[in-house]
Amino acid sequence: MAMRIEDLQSGESKNLEFKLAVPSRSINYTKMAVSFANGQGGRILFGIEDKTLRVAGIPDSTVFSVMDSISNAIADSCEPLIIPDIAMQTLDGKTVIVATIAPGPQRPYYIKSLGRDQGTFMRVSGTTRLADAPTIKELMFEGSNRSFDKEPCLDLSITEDDIAALCTSLTAAARGNADDPEKVRPVTSQQLRSWGVLAERHGTFVATNAYAILSGSEPLNFAVQCGVFKGDTKAIFVDRRTFTGSPQELIEEAYQYVLRNIHLGARFQGVYRKDVYEIPPDAIRELIVNALVHRSYIDHSSVQVAIYDNRLEITSPGRLPLGQTIEKMKQGYSKVRNEALATAFEYMGFIEHWGSGIPRILTQVQEAGLAAPEFLGGDTELRINIYRQPEQGGAEDGAGLVRDADEKFATSARLVRDSDEERTQSAR
């Protein structure tokens, strides 16, 4: 798609880079080609000044030779082979060169002369950064079309009793979430094998990374960090908790933590009072489930659940998987990073249909009268904010995490008392 002069106004981004001239050292743009191939693709525009967005252009007398040199430098310097689409285009009456790099399927891409560990680059917002070890490992799994959670966990030994205990735990969780527990069929070891939670080696079941995660076992025992903060930054904390265990346990711990620390008000249906949280509980639970099921388990960072005066913020470690974007996510497109975990969580009733969670959250938040959730990042982590009503924020003191209900909730409470008094007097 041809560039327009209007497309330049927002400046450089995660898929757009400007160069005033072709650098004398090709690595100054070949590492950008690598970063685009490792990400969602992008374009490098030669002949545009990045600071001022001034279109200087490339002299017509050299444009064809410059195009050849760019194409050759990228093809010769990168491993696996990257073949850019090089074209010239007229912008503001001047000739610029556009090098388009498609997302690459053979990841990780890197600068040959630097090697994979020091030559793999990623695009983060509008900058090109050296990839860290977890990111390179994630790229390797994407490039080989494998799922990390299905790989054998070599450091974990298991017995038949261990497998039976996990089957019992997953079955209990499924029945606890089911409308009719009697219809839930117990999990078997063969089912765990078909999901990828178990692998088979020489006729014996061995644990995969998914098994270690679901059982809360070392070396893949992860935590969820929860906190309440005064104001809208992490400068002043009111309370902090770190929960460890299996993902199913962490979901409940984090969910209950949020419910304890947001407002609970009341609404009436006829003469009956109904307790209502300021943020829909189903949306809170769905966000926590998504953060734990779809996070990168190669990255050893923790899922973070933070409650500020103005918002609930949930951060999930890891870049979005290959082919996934925030916009696609909002539309219900599913790109599953952890296939075995997702299947297990669907069985347990934490996931209804892959990809349906985010659209459902958007609908629930809108129906609650709150601002649309905010999605941030995706390059190294995904952060989702649900904004509270302005008058509903704040912890009253750090010891008890006591919060006053807002005026609307207080009014509802008074109506309850008045109604109760009227019924008492009528009874007399």
Phi, psi and omega in degrees: 000130183292144177283149171244156180300330179293333182291343182277342192296330181278355176079192181292150182215189182291346178230024180212130180225140179248142173227128180295318178219170177284118182301148179294329176260116187296336182298339180292346173234338178293328177292334175289322176299318177299315182296322178292319179295328178280350182243228184261016183084171180177182181228140173250123180254117178263130181112012180231132180280126188290327184284315186260347185063021178288133178272105179268326179083169176247131181306134181301332183291339183242358191300321183288321178292324177294318178300318179296318182293322177296312182298317181292319181297317180292315181295322184281332189267340191254146178225130349300175186299130173245122177250105182283156172266108184257128179216157173253151184213150178263122176231128179054036177079008182233155183271125174240159178252131181245118175256112182260127180247122179277155173301135185264140180273345186257049185291153002275148172264144183205167176281120186305316185293338182263342183084166186295317185292325183252358184242008178266123183239151179233155176263122178236112188055242181252021182235156177255123186233150175293131181285141176275174185300315178299322180293319178299318179296320177298317179297323179297319177293320177297317183294331179261006178056043178244162178248124183304322186289345178269355180285144178301139177266096190293337183270005183239120175259139182228156177246173176298325178295322178298316180296317179298321180295320178292319177302316179297318181296315181292321179296318179297319178296318180297317180291327178293333180264353186273147174292323178233092184303331183293338182275353181280122179275137181298147176285143176242166178296326178294325177292318176300323178295318181292330178284335187098008177283330172241151172238162182243127178228118178056041177079007182237142177286135174234155182284141169260176176299326178297321177299313181300319181292312183294332180266357181067034185263153170292148007268012183245052178262106187256164183238160168241125178261124180242146180202154173243132184234143178275131184087204183242020174227176179271015184296319183236114180260146179260322181202145175221142177220145173238122181252138176234163180137197179285159179303322180298322177289321181294324178302311183293318181298311182293320179299311180294326178299315180296315182299326179290341190238018170237170185288143172239120179241201183218147171229163182243136170242098189068236179263004184261136178272139177234122177290135183226125175279151182294331173245132182305123181303322180297324179291321178298312182296317180298319179296318180293317178301312180300319181297324183275325183281322188258003179292166172275123176268357170287322175282125185270012175291164181264150165295137181241132177240111185239133178249116178252172178302327188250355185196161167255128184235125180237125184243128182245127183290146174107144177288159176297142181293162181307126178093351181260141173227166179296319180296317177297321180299317180297331182273358177097008178288131184250127172231102190274122177279315185251090188293317181293316179297317181298320179294317179297320182286332173293317177300318183285353177088010177279334179238130178277299178220136181303128177094346185275346187296311183295313176302324179293321177298315180302317181294315182296319180293319178296316180294336178278357179080017180264163177295155180300138178303150181253130180249125185231148175086223184106346180273320178233338178200164176241127180240131179237127178249132167248120186272134179277164174297140186307323184274004186256004187271169168102137173263136184285320175206161186281339187285310186253359183053041184279132177237141171276141172290156178284178187299322181296316180292323179296320178298318178300320180296319179296322179297323177298313181298315180299317180296318179299318180295319180296319179294325178296316180294322179297320181295326179289000000 
